[in-house]
Amino acid sequence: MSENEKEILTTLVRVKGGAINVVPVKSSKPIDRKLFIECSKALSRIYVGTPINCGDTICKNILNTGVNIICTRSVL
């Protein structure tokens, strides 16, 4: 597998009880592009509570890839 088949995953996760409904997140390391859809499905089932800070871990070791999903915006 070449490095070109991996990219940083960026998506949104729903927020419960915040000023906004969704918060942007990204993967801590590049993930195989073939896993993007499965990762998105897993993240679609997650709600995060407030407050949440930029850099907080939303999901550890997503799909047993060793990659964490981290928040890229703070929500109060």
C-alpha positions as CSV (number, residue, x, y, z in Angstrom):
1,M,0.0,0.0,0.0
2,S,1.4,3.4,-0.9
3,E,1.2,6.5,1.3
4,N,-1.0,8.1,-1.3
5,E,-3.8,5.8,-0.4
6,K,-4.0,7.4,3.1
7,E,-5.4,10.8,4.1
8,I,-6.5,12.7,7.1
9,L,-10.3,12.1,7.6
10,T,-12.3,15.3,8.3
11,T,-16.0,15.2,9.2
12,L,-18.6,16.4,11.7
13,V,-19.9,14.9,14.9
14,R,-23.2,15.8,16.5
15,V,-23.2,17.9,19.7
16,K,-25.8,17.4,22.5
17,G,-26.7,20.6,24.5
18,G,-24.3,23.0,22.8
19,A,-24.7,26.4,21.1
20,I,-24.2,24.6,17.8
21,N,-25.4,21.2,16.5
22,V,-22.2,19.8,15.1
23,V,-18.5,20.1,15.7
24,P,-15.7,19.5,13.2
25,V,-13.3,16.6,13.8
26,K,-10.3,15.0,12.1
27,S,-8.1,11.9,12.4
28,S,-4.9,12.2,14.3
29,K,-3.0,10.4,11.6
30,P,-3.8,9.5,8.0
31,I,-6.3,6.6,7.5
32,D,-6.6,4.3,4.5
33,R,-9.2,5.9,2.2
34,K,-11.0,2.5,2.0
35,L,-12.0,3.0,5.6
36,F,-13.5,6.5,5.2
37,I,-17.1,5.3,4.8
38,E,-16.9,2.9,7.7
39,C,-15.3,5.5,9.9
40,S,-18.1,8.0,9.0
41,K,-20.8,5.5,9.8
42,A,-19.2,4.9,13.3
43,L,-18.9,8.6,13.9
44,S,-22.5,9.2,12.8
45,R,-23.6,7.3,15.9
46,I,-21.7,9.5,18.3
47,Y,-23.0,12.5,20.2
48,V,-20.6,14.6,22.3
49,G,-21.6,16.6,25.3
50,T,-20.5,20.2,26.1
51,P,-18.1,21.7,27.0
52,I,-15.6,20.3,24.5
53,N,-12.3,21.9,23.7
54,C,-10.2,21.9,20.5
55,G,-7.8,19.0,20.7
56,D,-10.0,16.8,22.8
57,T,-10.2,13.1,21.8
58,I,-13.7,12.2,20.5
59,C,-13.0,8.5,19.6
60,K,-9.9,6.5,20.5
61,N,-8.6,3.8,18.2
62,I,-11.4,4.1,15.6
63,L,-12.1,0.7,13.9
64,N,-8.9,-0.7,15.5
65,T,-6.7,1.4,13.3
66,G,-4.7,3.0,16.1
67,V,-5.9,6.4,15.0
68,N,-7.8,8.8,17.3
69,I,-10.5,11.3,16.2
70,I,-9.9,14.7,17.7
71,C,-12.1,17.8,17.9
72,T,-10.9,20.9,15.9
73,R,-13.2,23.5,17.5
74,S,-14.2,24.4,21.0
75,V,-17.9,24.3,22.0
76,L,-19.3,25.7,25.2
